[in-house]
């Protein structure tokens, strides 16, 4: 992988003075990460195109609308029941507080 090149050092008269080794490293290419990213992107694009051609997005939209309508109806019913329960609780508290006050004023003439 690493290529060693032996270079000769020459003086002005053409005599070899010495040698030195130069190591040339290969240039890095795109790498594994870039290839993996492009592969995943390509597969995801193919899945989207296939789903669009088969109409899966339209069916998903219809199902989402149905689920939203059902959830809205359930929330509305729950809110009505909670409101009724709160009204009943308020009436019970009001009735419970009215009774002791009338008794306490009769017991304490004042």
Backbone torsions as a table, in degrees:
resi	resn	phi	psi	omega
1	UNK	NA	-51.8	178.5
2	UNK	-85.8	122.1	179.8
3	UNK	-94.3	125.6	176.6
4	UNK	-99.2	129.9	177.7
5	UNK	-116.6	130.6	-179.8
6	UNK	-98.9	120.1	-179.8
7	UNK	-111.2	141.2	178.3
8	UNK	-96.9	137.5	175.2
9	UNK	-95.2	127.5	-174.9
10	UNK	-120.5	139.8	176.7
11	UNK	-84.0	-175.6	-175.8
12	UNK	-66.1	-22.4	-179.4
13	UNK	-91.3	-3.0	179.1
14	UNK	93.3	6.9	177.7
15	UNK	-83.8	141.0	178.9
16	UNK	-76.5	123.3	-179.1
17	UNK	-95.2	-37.6	-178.1
18	UNK	-173.9	177.3	179.2
19	UNK	-124.9	153.5	173.6
20	UNK	-143.8	150.8	179.4
21	UNK	-105.0	134.0	178.3
22	UNK	-115.5	128.8	179.5
23	UNK	-102.4	119.7	177.1
24	UNK	-101.5	124.2	178.7
25	UNK	-95.1	141.2	179.5
26	UNK	-66.9	150.2	179.2
27	UNK	-73.1	143.9	179.3
28	UNK	-81.5	141.4	177.3
29	UNK	-98.6	-163.2	-176.2
30	UNK	-56.1	-36.7	177.1
31	UNK	93.4	173.5	-176.6
32	UNK	-70.5	-39.8	-176.6
33	UNK	-62.1	-42.3	-179.9
34	UNK	-66.6	-41.6	177.7
35	UNK	-64.1	-41.0	178.2
36	UNK	-63.9	-44.1	178.6
37	UNK	-60.6	-45.2	179.1
38	UNK	-65.4	-37.8	177.6
39	UNK	-63.5	-44.6	178.3
40	UNK	-64.0	-41.1	178.5
41	UNK	-62.6	-41.0	179.3
42	UNK	-65.5	-43.5	179.8
43	UNK	-65.9	-43.3	179.3
44	UNK	-62.0	-41.9	177.4
45	UNK	-62.7	-40.8	179.1
46	UNK	-64.7	-39.3	178.5
47	UNK	-65.1	-43.1	178.9
48	UNK	-62.7	-42.9	179.3
49	UNK	-64.3	-43.1	179.3
50	UNK	-62.7	-45.0	-179.3
51	UNK	-64.1	-38.6	179.5
52	UNK	-66.1	-42.0	-179.6
53	UNK	-66.7	-31.7	-178.5
54	UNK	-86.4	-6.3	178.1
55	UNK	81.7	17.6	-177.8
56	UNK	-65.6	-31.5	-179.1
57	UNK	-67.7	-37.3	179.5
58	UNK	-66.9	-44.3	178.7
59	UNK	-63.7	-38.6	178.9
60	UNK	-64.5	-37.9	178.6
61	UNK	-65.0	-41.5	178.6
62	UNK	-64.4	-44.2	179.3
63	UNK	-64.6	-38.0	178.4
64	UNK	-65.7	-38.9	178.0
65	UNK	-64.6	-41.0	178.4
66	UNK	-63.4	-45.7	-179.0
67	UNK	-62.8	-38.8	179.1
68	UNK	-64.8	-42.7	179.9
69	UNK	-64.2	-42.5	179.0
70	UNK	-65.0	-41.5	179.5
71	UNK	-65.4	-39.5	179.5
72	UNK	-63.8	-42.4	178.7
73	UNK	-64.2	-42.9	179.4
74	UNK	-64.0	-41.1	179.6
75	UNK	-65.5	-39.3	-179.9
76	UNK	-65.1	-44.1	178.4
77	UNK	-63.7	-41.9	178.6
78	UNK	-63.1	-38.5	178.8
79	UNK	-67.1	-39.7	177.9
80	UNK	-64.2	-43.3	179.2
81	UNK	-64.7	-39.5	178.8
82	UNK	-65.7	-39.3	178.0
83	UNK	-64.7	-42.8	177.6
84	UNK	-63.0	-42.8	179.5
85	UNK	-64.0	-39.9	178.7
86	UNK	-65.7	-38.8	178.7
87	UNK	-64.6	-44.0	178.8
88	UNK	-64.4	-41.9	178.6
89	UNK	-63.5	-40.2	177.9
90	UNK	-63.5	-40.8	177.9
91	UNK	-64.0	-40.2	179.3
92	UNK	-64.4	-42.5	179.4
93	UNK	-64.9	-40.8	-179.6
94	UNK	-64.5	-43.3	178.6
95	UNK	-66.5	-38.8	-179.1
96	UNK	-68.6	-34.9	-178.9
97	UNK	-80.5	-25.2	178.6
98	UNK	-70.0	-39.0	-175.3
99	UNK	-66.3	-50.1	-179.1
100	UNK	-66.1	-30.7	-178.9
101	UNK	-68.1	-41.1	179.7
102	UNK	-67.1	-35.4	179.0
103	UNK	-71.5	-37.8	-177.8
104	UNK	-70.3	-30.2	178.0
105	UNK	-75.9	-28.4	177.4
106	UNK	-73.5	-34.4	-179.0
107	UNK	-77.4	-28.5	-177.7
108	UNK	-112.6	86.6	176.6
109	UNK	-73.0	118.4	-170.6
110	UNK	-140.6	NA	NA
